[in-house]
Amino acid sequence: MTLLMIPKSLRTIILLIALMAVSGACAQRYALKNNVLYDATLTPNLGAEVQLDSTTTVQLFYGINPWSGGDKWIKHWVLMPEYRHWFDKAFKGWFVGAHLMGGEFNINNVRFPLLPSIFKKGMREEGWFLGWGATVGYQWNLSERWNLEASLGLGYVYIHYDRYKCGHCGDHDRNGHANYFGPTKAALSLVYFIK
């Protein structure tokens, strides 16, 4: 799984969102961020957030895990744009937001307690997902250039998958879809401001 596996239409949407955010943010603050909780799953990730006015920002987050090893893996990529409203001022204190999410996965021999009907031990599932949710979070100022952010999201995700009986070579077992309601985001992020 590589960055080039992102469908061309999705790459175009990502580029348009980024251009709109940058063009609407003249002389505003820009931040790069990394979710250390996601790092703990060995998933490289990067977010970019742009201030639109004194109390609103937009964020684009991307994470990818292209590795497999042994008989278990959780290969995936996810893209998550988010709009945020800050109660005090941008990048300070409490915020609420709305996020979208989409991506692809290839998961082998791993069971997820929140999704027991989809991901089965001893099976490989691959497919795609789309969803949306609401976010609440808080940002603490650490210095002029650094913040720490905690956020949680709840929402809905539509998941489409194909199931195979073993890792790389398994026979196709079934295809299906699922509707998931629950946590869609958990982040503890280091935020770096670009001057």
Secondary structure, DSSP 8 states (H G I E B T S, - for coil): --GGGS-HHHHHHHHHHHHHHHHT-TT--EEEEEEHHHHTTT--EEEEEEEEETTEEEEEEEEEE---BTTBEEEEEEEEEEEEEESSBTTBEEEEEEEEEEEEEEEES---TT-TTT--TT-EEEEEEEEEEEEEEEEEE-SSSEEEEEEEEEEEEEEEEEEESSTTT--EEEEEEEEEEEEEEEEEEEEEEE-
